[in-house]
Amino acid sequence: MGGSDAVRANIFGQPASLSAVAGYQFGEGAAALGEAAKLLRGASRIVLSGMGSSLFACLPLESYLNARGIPAVAIETSELLHYKHEICDLGTVVVLVSRSGETVEAVKLLAKLKGSGAAVIGVTNEAGTTLERESGRAILIGSARDELIAVQTYSGTLATLLLLGAAMCGELEGWRTALDRAADALAAFVEECMAASEGWRDVFEPARAVYLLGRGASIASVVEGALLFHEAAKTPAVGMTGSHFRHGPVEVVDRDFRAVVFASQKKTAEIDGALAKDLRQLGGGIFAIGPYAEGALSWAADEVREELAPLIEIVPVQCAAMRLAEWQGFVPGVFRTAAPVTLNETGFART
């Protein structure tokens, strides 16, 4: 299977994959999750790190911990490796995420952190890899594999990291039920979005670039969505917070402007919904997602725990990126220049 069929299968496969992740983390993987949570509870500093989708999947955990008064920061692994590893001293716990377990920056960072006093929790979907072997603690995600771009592994990583946070905070009760309900909501939403996406050509194909705007845990969807447009559809995309966009970038809005606005966070519901409305009034083509914007593509908010909204709201973007690639004659998710797993810090496949 390849191209559109593979990406479509991965999108449709997310509910079953999420259920498998939940089953693994509350079953065979429960001991590893508990040991990692115990290590986090003793940390003086928590650093969450990854590259690309692995980094973006860390952002809801960052928000979850910060909301409970626990200082945690998400830092791209390359930046941590080359510029910021000095903060990883005795008492620091680094949650290092790589779906392949072999990402070059993660492997190099593991070597650099040896002797620093920092502890490492490796989170990967692949057993027997460098990240699993060399981490002091390792968590396997248990997701179905993706054939091309990260889809099932992204949602599985995001869910696993949130479970790690809940375990750390002693709040795991109710999460298995929450994941089961999210998987059910996800299954229905995937069907709805895939069918509806056939009619989105006028929304996305004329775009010079697609802007993605959101706040809080939805920032994960903002940056993951931009990556999907880049990887799958070879289309320029800009991800930023809704607040930052109001502070100047709004000057780009005209009749050709296209944006995805995520409105899934209760705390900023009013201003996220207002942003979508304001941009429409300025003449932009706005595609709103979530329960807090007028005319938005959404799900029943009371069926999905808010922390898990990023698992649901990314689906329309997955579908849109796949469709946009097809409409422009690209095979979705087939890389022209990048490698599926980045093993070097210099050079590209076409150089």
N, C-alpha and C positions, 0 to 999 in steps of 0.2 A: 504494500500500500504506500502511496506517496502523494505529495502535493496536497490539493484541496481535500481529497478523500481522507488523508491522514490527519490533517488539521481538524476537519469536521468530526472525525471519529474521536479525536482527543477532547474536543469541546463537549460532545455528547457523553463522553466517558467520565466527565468530572463527578457527577453524583455518585456513581459506583465507586470511583476512586476515593472520594471523600469518605464514604462509608467504610472502605477498606482501611483507610488511615485511622479512623476512629476505632475500628475493631482492633487494629494492631496496637495503638497507643494505650488502650484500656485492657489489652490482653498481653501478648508476648512482649511488647515494648514498655509495659508499665514500670518495670523495675528500673530500666535505664532512665526513663523520664523522671522517676522519683529521685534517683541518685543525682541527676543533673539539677533538679529543683533544690535539693538539699545544699548542693555546692553554691548555687546562686544566693541562697538565704544567708550564707556567710560572707558574701562579697562586700568589699568596701567600694567597689566601682564595677558597673556592668557595662560592657561594650558589646554591641550587636553588629556583626559585620558580614558582608557578602558582596558579590558583584552582580549587577543586572537584576534579574528577577529574584535572586537569592537575597540581595540587599532589600529590595522593595517589600518582600514578604516579612522582613523584620519590622517594618514601620508600624503595623497594628500592635505588635508586642511592645514596642517603644511607647506608644500611646497608652496601652493598657497599664504598664508599670508606672509611668509618669502620673497617670490619673490616681494612682494609689500612693503617691508620695515617694515612689522608689526611683531614684535617679538612674536612668539608663539612657545611653546615646547610641544611635545607629551611625556607623561610619563605613564608607566604602573601603573594601579591603586594600585596594591599591594605595589609597591615602593613608591608611593605617600602617601599611608596610613601609612606605617611603618617607612619610612626614610626621606621623602621630604615634608611632609605636612606643614612644617614651612614656606615655600615660599608662601603659600596660605593665604595672609594677606589682609588687607583692600585695595580695588582696584583691587584685583585679580579676574578674572572670570574663573571658572573651567567648561569646557565643558566635562561633565561626560557621557560616552556612555556605555550602556548595552542593548543588544537586548531584554533580558528577563525582565529587570528592577529590578531584584532581585539578581544579582550576589553578592556574599558575600562581596567582597572587596569594591564594590560600595556602598552597604548599610552601611558598617562600616565607610567609608570615609564621607558619608553624615552626619553621627552623629558627627564625629570628626570636621568637618568644621563648625558646628553650633557655633556661637560666635566668629569665627575667623575673621570676616569682609569680607571674600571671598563670592562672589556670585556664584551660581551653575546653569548652564543650563543642565538639564537632557535630554538626547537623547535616546529614547527607542522605540521599536516596539509594546509595550504592554501597553494599557491604564489601569489605576487603580492600577498600581504597586507602590512599594515603591519609586522608582526613580521618577516616574511622580508626585506622591503626595508630596514628600519631597523636590523637587527642587524648587528654587525660580522661575525659568522659565522651562517649559518643551516643548520639540518638539517630537511629534509622527512621526515616519518614514513613515508609511503607506504602508509598503512592504507586499507582500504575505509571509505567514509563511513558514519556512522550516520544513520538517518532521524530518530530522536528522541533519547533519552538516550545518553550515551557508553557504548558497549559494545566494539565493535571498535576504536574509536579509543583507548579506555583501555588495552586490552591491547597495542595497537601502540605507544603512547607509552611504556608501561612497558618493553617489550622494547627499543625504540630507545635509551632512556636507559641501560639496563644495558649495551648494546653500546658506548655512548659511554664508560662507565666502564671496560669491559674494554679498549677501545682505548687509553684513557689509561694504563692500567696495563700495557700490552703483553701482555695475556692473551686476545686475540681468538681464538687457535687453539682449535679445538674448539667454538666458539660456534655456528657454522652448523649443525653436526650436532646440537648441543643444542637449537636452536630447531626443527629438523625433527622431532626426537623429541618435543618438547613439543607441537608441532602435532598429531602423531599421537595422543598421550595426550589432548589437549584434545578432539579429534574424538570419541573414544570416551566421554569423560566427559560431554560435552554431551548425547550421546544418552541416557546413563544417567540423568543428572539431570533432563532434560526429561520422560522417562517417569516417573521416580519422583516428581516434583513434583506429579503429579495426586493423590497420597495424602498431601500435607503439610498439608491444610487444618486438621486438628485440632491441628497443631503451631503454626501461625502466626496463624490467624484469631482465636483468643481473646485474643491478646496486647494488653495496654494499650500496651505499647512493646516493641520488640525490642532487646535488648542484644547488641552484637558485641564479642568479646573475643579478643585475640591479642597476640603479641609479635614483636619483630624486624621482618623484612621483611613479616610478616603484618599489621602495623599498617596497611599500605596497604589490605588487604582489609577491615580493621575500619572504617576511615573511608569507603572507597568503598562498602562494604556499607550503612552507615548512610545515605549519600546515595541509594543505589538505593531503599531503603525509603521515604525522604522523597519522591523525585521520582516514582517509578513507582507506588507504592501509597498515597501520602499518609498514611503510617503513621509515628507517632513512633518514632524509633530513637536509640539511644545507643551511641556507639563509644568504647571506652577500652581501655587495656592490661589484660591479665589481672592484672598485679601491682597496678595502681591499684584495680581492682575489689575485691580482697581487703582493701584498706585502707579499709573503711567502706561503700562502695556495696553490698556483699554484704547489707546490712541490708534491701534491698528484696525479697529472694528469698522467695517464697511459692508456693503451688500454681499461681498464675496467671502466674508469672514465666516469660519465654521468653528464651533466649539462644542465639546462635551462637558456638561456641568454635572458633577456628582452632588446629589442632595440627599444624603443618607444618614447624616449625623444630627441627632436631636439637639445638641447644644447650639449648633449654628443653623438650625433649620430655617429660621426666618430670613437670615441674610443670604443663605445659599439659594433659597427659592427666589429671593429678590434679585440676585445676580442674574439668574436665567431670564427673568422677566425684563430686567433693565437692558440686557444685551439684545433681546428680541426687539425692544423698542428702538434701539439704535440701528436696527436693520440687519443684524447678524443672523446667520442660520444656526440655531441652538438646538442641540440634542441633549435633553435632560434625562438623568437617570436617578431614581430613588423616590422615596415616599414623600419628600418635602418640597417638590417643585410642581407647579401647575403643568398639566399635560405631559408629565414625565413617564417614561417606561419604568414600571416598578413592580413590586411584589407586596404581599401582605406583611407590613412591618411587624405585626404582632406574632408572626410565625418564625421570624428569624432574630436571634439575639443580635443586638446592635454591633457588638464586636466582630460578628461574623458577616456583616454587610459587605465588606470588601470581596468576599467569596462570591457573592451574588452579582454585585454591580459591575464586575469586570466582564461578565458574559456578553453584553451587547457590544462592547468594544472588541472582544475576540471575534464575534461574528462580523462586525463592520470591517475589521482589518482583513479578514479572510475574503469577504466580498469585494473589497476595494482592490485587493491583489488580482482577483479573477477579472474584474472589469477592466483593469489596466494591462492584462495579459501576462501577469507574473504568476508563477507557481507559489502559492502561499507557504511561507516558512522555509523555502529552499534558499540557502545562502549563496550570494554571488561572491562575497568577499570575506565574510567572517567565518570562523570555524565553529562547529557545534559545541565543542569544548575548547576554551582558550588555554593553550598549553605554553604559549610564549608571549612575552611582553613587547616584542618587535615583529614587524612583518605581517602581511596578510596573505590570504590564499592566492590572490591575483597578482601579487608583487613578485 
